[in-house]
Amino acid sequence: MVSGVYSEGMKTFLVALSMLAVASVSGAQNPVKWSLQGPRSLTVQPRAVISLHVTAQIENGWRVYSLTQPKGGPYGMTITLLPGSRATFGGAVKAPAPVAKYDSSFKMMAETYSGKAVFTIPLRAPGEEGTTSSTLKIRYQACNARLCLPPRNELIQLTLKVKSGA
């Protein structure tokens, strides 16, 4: 078509190409590196509460949305335990104060972390002795000035050896 309107075949090709580009960017690029400070295997007393320190190292120019991000815009971070984890939360997650700023893309106030953010997660060991695994699931969304990646899940597995007198 000479009038500048794309043919159906060209439209299909452009849609497929754009989907491939988004999949390529979101699959290959992860501007957030997560780490657990300390060992991934701990010996603890039954029902003991331990503090896990999890760090998000966020690449320059990127941001992630806070645990307290209001609904209706970008995906706020969540920290949960996967089903089957015998440990439970022993209190509220402590997070750094987010930076609140109007986000014109979402037309709302956004609460974000950038650079380095450390989260303290209180985890309560089960009451019974034995060895158990628990997995933290951190769901977050990363954005920069040009694009937002789809929300991602980071899994951090921890082994607890529950023993009286530990």
BELNOR-V415381 format. One record per pair of residues at least 24 apart in sequence whose C-alpha atoms are under 10 Angstrom apart, sorted by the first residue. I is the first residue (numbers start at 1). J is the second residue. Records with the same first field share a line. If there is no record, write none. Layout:
I=J, J
This chain:
22=147, 149, 150
23=149, 150
25=147, 149
26=148, 149, 150, 151, 152
27=149, 150, 152
29=149
30=58, 59, 142, 149, 152
31=56, 57, 58, 59, 60, 61, 62, 63, 64, 142, 143, 144, 149
32=56, 57, 58, 59, 60, 62, 63, 64, 114, 115, 116, 140, 141, 142, 154
33=57, 58, 59, 116, 154
34=58, 116, 117, 118, 138, 154, 155, 156
35=118, 154, 156
36=118, 119, 156, 157, 158
37=118
39=158, 159
40=133, 156, 157, 158, 159, 160
41=131, 132, 133, 157, 158, 159, 160, 161
42=131, 158, 159, 160, 161, 162, 166
43=125, 130, 131, 159, 160, 161, 162, 163, 164, 165, 166
44=124, 125, 126, 129, 160, 161, 162, 163, 164, 165, 166
45=124, 125, 126, 127, 128, 129, 160, 161, 162, 163, 164, 165, 166
46=124, 125, 126, 127, 128, 129, 130, 161, 162, 163, 164, 165, 166
47=87, 88, 90, 123, 124, 125, 126, 127, 128, 129, 162, 164
48=87, 90, 122, 123, 124, 125, 126, 127, 162, 166
49=87, 88, 89, 90, 91, 121, 122, 123, 124, 125, 126
50=89, 90, 120, 121, 122, 123, 124, 125
51=90, 91, 93, 94, 119, 120, 121, 122, 123, 124
52=93, 118, 119, 120, 121, 122, 123, 158
53=94, 118, 119, 120, 121, 122
54=95, 117, 118, 119, 120, 121, 156
55=116, 117, 118, 119, 120
56=113, 114, 115, 116, 117, 118, 119
57=113, 114, 115, 116, 117, 118
58=113, 114, 115, 116, 117, 142
59=114, 115, 116, 142, 144
60=114, 115, 116, 144
61=114, 115, 143, 144, 145, 146
62=112, 113, 114, 115, 142, 143, 144, 145, 146, 147, 148
63=111, 112, 113, 114, 115, 116, 141, 142, 143, 144, 145, 148
64=98, 110, 111, 112, 113, 114, 115, 117, 140, 141, 142, 143, 144, 148, 151
65=98, 99, 100, 110, 111, 112, 113, 114, 140, 141, 142, 143
66=95, 96, 97, 98, 99, 100, 110, 111, 112, 113, 140, 141
67=93, 94, 95, 96, 97, 98, 111, 112, 113, 139, 140
68=95, 97, 98, 110, 111, 112
69=98, 100, 109, 110, 111, 112
70=108, 109, 110, 111
71=108, 110
72=106, 107, 108
73=103, 105, 106, 107, 108, 109, 110
74=103, 105, 106, 108, 110, 111, 140, 141, 142, 143, 148, 150, 151
75=139, 140, 141, 142, 150, 151, 152
76=110, 111, 112, 139, 140, 141, 142, 151
77=112, 138, 139, 140, 141, 142, 151, 152, 153
78=137, 138, 139, 140, 153
79=119, 121, 136, 137, 138, 139, 140, 153, 154, 155
80=135, 136, 137, 138, 139, 155
81=123, 134, 135, 136, 137, 138, 155, 156, 157
82=134, 135, 136, 137, 138, 155, 157
83=134, 135, 136
84=132, 133, 134, 135
85=126, 132, 133, 134, 135, 136, 157, 158
86=124, 125, 126, 127, 128, 131, 132, 133, 134, 135, 160
87=123, 124, 125, 126, 127, 132, 133, 134, 135, 158, 159, 160
88=122, 123, 124, 125, 126, 134
89=121, 122, 123, 124, 125
90=121, 122, 123, 124, 125
91=121, 122, 123, 124
92=120, 121, 122, 123
93=119, 120, 121, 122, 123
94=118, 119, 120, 121, 122
95=119, 120, 121
96=120
105=145, 146, 147, 148
112=142, 143
113=142
114=142
125=160, 161, 162
126=160, 161, 162
127=162, 163, 164
128=162, 163, 164
129=160, 161, 162, 163, 164
130=160, 161, 162, 163, 164
131=159, 160, 161, 162, 163
132=158, 159, 160, 161, 162
133=157, 158, 159, 160, 161
134=158, 159, 160
135=159
